[in-house]
């Protein structure tokens, strides 16, 4: 949904490119409230968002692995305590389920993007 929104912005910018007079500012440059004189293109913003998304997915993978290892440790150290062993099994199960959900979400996002013709890449402004 966000890609469709951003691609509609790209289409409007590309359509406006033909009517924009030649200036020192490239088409698609926006002023962000992060400092004086900083000019950032929409493609740069989308690339940054994509990088942050990739980092968050990496943290989620790491968190799922950490919780799985905690569950394994608790299972090994339960020493016949059935309640602790059951809780450890639940921890391992839910960490695997979380990991599968994240993997499936990534596949679904990429599948829909490829189906709509986006090929999971940021289009270039010309």
C-alpha positions as CSV (number, residue, x, y, z in Angstrom):
1,X,0.0,0.0,0.0
2,X,2.8,2.4,0.8
3,X,4.6,1.5,-2.4
4,X,1.6,2.3,-4.4
5,X,1.4,5.7,-2.6
6,X,5.0,6.5,-3.2
7,X,4.9,5.3,-6.8
8,X,2.0,7.6,-7.4
9,X,4.2,10.4,-6.1
10,X,6.9,9.3,-8.4
11,X,4.5,9.4,-11.4
12,X,3.3,12.9,-10.5
13,X,6.9,14.1,-10.2
14,X,7.9,12.5,-13.5
15,X,4.9,14.1,-15.2
16,X,5.8,17.5,-13.7
17,X,9.4,17.1,-14.9
18,X,8.4,18.1,-18.4
19,X,6.8,21.3,-17.3
20,X,9.3,22.3,-14.7
21,X,11.7,25.0,-15.7
22,X,15.4,24.3,-15.5
23,X,16.7,25.3,-12.0
24,X,19.5,24.2,-9.8
25,X,17.1,22.1,-7.8
26,X,16.5,18.6,-9.2
27,X,12.9,17.5,-9.6
28,X,11.7,15.5,-6.6
29,X,13.9,17.3,-4.1
30,X,12.1,18.1,-0.9
31,X,13.2,20.1,2.1
32,X,13.2,18.1,5.3
33,X,13.2,19.8,8.7
34,X,16.5,18.3,9.7
35,X,18.8,21.2,9.1
36,X,19.4,24.3,7.1
37,X,20.1,23.8,3.4
38,X,19.7,20.0,3.4
39,X,18.0,18.7,0.3
40,X,16.8,15.1,0.2
41,X,15.2,13.4,-2.7
42,X,12.2,11.1,-2.2
43,X,14.2,8.2,-3.4
44,X,16.7,8.9,-0.6
45,X,13.9,8.9,1.9
46,X,12.5,5.6,0.6
47,X,16.0,4.0,0.6
48,X,16.4,5.1,4.2
49,X,13.0,3.6,5.1
50,X,13.9,0.4,3.4
51,X,17.2,0.2,5.2
52,X,15.5,0.8,8.6
53,X,13.0,-2.0,7.7
54,X,15.8,-4.4,6.9
55,X,17.5,-3.6,10.2
56,X,14.2,-4.2,12.1
57,X,13.7,-7.5,10.4
58,X,17.3,-8.5,11.4
59,X,16.5,-7.6,15.0
60,X,13.4,-9.7,14.9
61,X,15.3,-12.6,13.6
62,X,17.9,-12.2,16.3
63,X,15.2,-11.9,19.0
64,X,13.5,-15.0,17.8
65,X,16.8,-16.9,17.9
66,X,17.6,-15.5,21.3
67,X,14.2,-16.6,22.7
68,X,14.7,-20.0,21.2
69,X,18.1,-20.4,22.8
70,X,16.6,-19.2,26.2
71,X,13.9,-21.9,25.8
72,X,16.5,-24.6,25.0
73,X,18.6,-23.5,28.1
74,X,15.5,-23.6,30.3
75,X,14.6,-27.0,29.0
76,X,18.0,-28.4,29.6
77,X,18.2,-27.0,33.1
78,X,14.6,-28.1,34.1
79,X,16.0,-31.3,35.6
80,X,12.7,-33.2,35.6
81,X,10.6,-30.2,36.7
82,X,7.6,-30.7,34.4
83,X,6.3,-27.1,34.8
84,X,9.6,-25.5,33.9
85,X,10.1,-28.0,31.0
86,X,6.6,-27.2,29.7
87,X,7.2,-23.4,29.9
88,X,10.5,-23.9,28.0
89,X,8.8,-25.9,25.3
90,X,6.2,-23.1,24.9
91,X,9.0,-20.5,24.7
92,X,10.7,-22.5,21.9
93,X,7.4,-23.1,20.1
94,X,6.4,-19.4,20.1
95,X,9.8,-18.3,19.0
96,X,9.7,-20.6,16.0
97,X,6.1,-19.4,15.2
98,X,7.3,-15.8,15.4
99,X,10.2,-16.6,13.1
100,X,7.9,-18.3,10.6
101,X,5.5,-15.4,10.7
102,X,8.3,-12.9,9.9
103,X,9.7,-15.1,7.1
104,X,6.2,-15.5,5.6
105,X,5.5,-11.7,5.9
106,X,8.7,-11.0,4.0
107,X,7.8,-13.5,1.3
108,X,4.3,-12.1,1.0
109,X,5.5,-8.5,0.7
110,X,8.0,-9.5,-2.0
111,X,5.5,-11.6,-3.8
112,X,2.9,-8.8,-3.9
113,X,5.5,-6.3,-5.0
114,X,6.7,-8.6,-7.8
115,X,3.1,-9.3,-8.8
116,X,2.4,-5.6,-9.1
117,X,5.6,-5.0,-11.0
118,X,7.7,-3.2,-8.4
119,X,10.4,-5.9,-8.2
120,X,11.2,-4.7,-4.6
121,X,13.3,-1.8,-5.7
122,X,13.0,1.9,-5.5
123,X,12.3,3.5,-8.9
124,X,14.7,6.1,-10.1
125,X,13.7,9.7,-10.7
126,X,14.8,10.8,-14.2
